[in-house]
Amino acid sequence: MKASAIRPIAETADSVTLARADYDALRELVEDAIDLADIEAVARRIQTGETGVLPASVVNRILDGEHPVAVLRELRGLTASELARRAGTSQSYVTEIETGVKTGGVETLRRLARVLDVPLETILPAPAE
């Protein structure tokens, strides 16, 4: 339904009465407009480099419980040794983070995120449930 096809049943200075179908159609149009604005905002963030996108397969692996550092390291084509070197830490520490033996210090995680070209939040361990 087009917004121009919506006809008020009654109008006063303070209110407008609509048929339920017209009200529902207006709500749907508003929800669509909000969704479109959200999509456009994300597209602008991607275009300006403010945020990036990850392949669905990578996101699914992380959601399935694989450590984000290991998954992203593989996506970027890095060995644990190369990631460690670029982040200024040891390969064994990277391995301990990837396997969950250690959570990693904030500064180390920040450097790993920088090398992996993702926001820090992307590689932070999931909170304990």
N, C-alpha and C positions, 0 to 999 in steps of 0.2 A: 504494500500500500504506500502510496506517495503521501507525504505530509500535506500537500495541497488538497488532497481528497478528504481530509479530516474536517468534519463540520461539527461545531459545538451544538449541543442540545439547548443550552441556556447560557447566558453571559450576564454578569453584573460587573460593577467596577472592581470588585475584589476576587471574583472567582469565575471559572469556566467549567461547565458540566459537559462531559464527553460520554459517548457510548463506550462500553467496556472494550469493544473491538478496536475503537479508535485509540483509546488509552493504551491498550496493549501494543498497538502498532507504533505509537509514539515512543513507548519504552524501548521497543526493539530498535527503532531508529537511533535513539540516544545511545544504547549499548553498542550498536554498530559503529557509531561515530567515535565513541571512547576507544573501542578496539582499534579502529583505523588510526587514531592519534597515537596510540601506544606503538603500533607497528611502524609508523613514520618516525617516531622518536628513536626506536631501536635502529632503524635503517640509517638515520643521521649519525648515531653513535658509531655504527660500523663504518660508514663512509669517512668519518673524521678520524678514525683510528682510536677512538676512545674505548672501544670494546671490540673484541673479535668474536669469531664463531668457531665452534669445535664440531667436528663430524659427529653425527649421532652415534656411531659405533664407539667413539671415545667416551662420550657422555654415558652411554649405556654400560661400558666397562666400569667406569667410576661408580655409577649407581649400583652396580652389581657387587661392589665391595672391593674392587682393586684399588690400590693406593694411587691417588692422582699423580704423584710425582713419577711413579713407574710408568703409568699410562702415557702421560705427557712427554716423558723422556723418550719413549719409543716413538711417539708421534713425530717428535722433532728429529728422530734419527740419531740420537745421542746414546753413547754407552754411559754406564754409571761413572766410569772413570773420567770421561770427557765432561759430563755434567758437573762432577765434583771439581775438576780443574777450573772450569769457567766460573763456578760459584765460590771458589776459594775455600774449599773444604776437602775432606778425604773421601775416597771412594767407599771406604768401609762405613763411614757415617751416612752417606747417601743410601747405601744398601740397608743399613739399620732403619732408616726412615721409611724406605719403601716396603720393608717387611714388617713394619710396625713394632720393631724392637724398641725404637726410640721415636718420640714425637718430633724432635727437632726444635732447636731454639728459634725464637722469632727472627732474629737477624739472619740465621742460616736459611730459614724458609723464605725470607724476603729475597735473599740472593738467588735461591733456586727458582723462585717465581719469576724473577727478572730474566734469568737465563732461558727459562721455559716460555717466556713472553706471555704470561698470564697474570691476572691479579692475584695477590697473596691469598685472598679468600678461596680461590679455586683449589689450592693445594693444602689448605688447613685440614687437619684431621676432623672427622665427623665427631660431634659431641657424643659422649657416652650416654646410652639410653637407660 
